[in-house]
């Protein structure tokens, strides 16, 4: 009994892991080949019932993780998304259309319910034919000869792109000229493809450009402007909170000090007054002695001498000569 419960639990866990890998596309990232279900072809749509409706996809939805991852891979290959829509007759199929600005190639991602999305690369030619390289199993219904199809169910997106470019080179060598890929021309191309599919499968008719043009007569114009959307890179789909505004510090005006006025030169220090000789007739003898002899050296202070008593008068500097006083006559 316990062994049966253990095996049952292991099978349940394994099946749940299998569904997660199938839903998120993790198997292709790990190099694991998942068995694909061969789905029966849908019933073709009558030309007067072909219509498209624009939708808004939730990029954070769990069942769209593989859808968003495939979009990012196609963007790295140079594609740009321009429309998310459904065919009104098949409302459970989500479509995303992309185009390559430098190549005549459209890319489509189609997801039905929680199944892994299918990717196809499509190129239209000036003779009205198309070539599609699709990562899916071949369908079991007839296709018009003008709608060429190459199925590579196990190919990665890089290999899918390389194989599609190789097919374009082979067709160009046969003078089949591709038409440019423009977003506003995509829905007309898709409607023509669906009409051709209906003519072959339901009306059992061969498809030629003349018969296709006759089937398009009387059909209303497609609201292309309402179906297109502004291109937003996949890196900007998930919004991030904006950074708070940075407040710049208020700049205080810098006060430049005025140039200081030039200072007036300091007045010269007053010279000490010349010693006044004692009155009397000794002036001539003093001048004669000053002119003929060197002044004596400064006398050394006598440590035994008594200190001078401070007075109110400033002390005079010692004179470098000896004053001789003569008795008055």
Secondary structure, DSSP 8 states (H G I E B T S, - for coil): -HHHHHHHHHHHHHHHHHHHHHHHTHHHHHT---------------GGG--EEE----TT-GGGHHHHHHHHHHHHTTEEEEEEEEETTEEEEEEEEEEETTSS-EEEEEEETTS--EEEEEEEBTTS-EEEEESS---SS---TTEEEEE-TT--HHHHHHHHHHHHHHHHHTT--B----HHHHHHHHHHHHHHHHHHHTS-----HHHHHHHHTT-----HHHH------GGGTS----------------------------------------SSTTHHHHHHHHHHS---------TTS------SS------SS--------
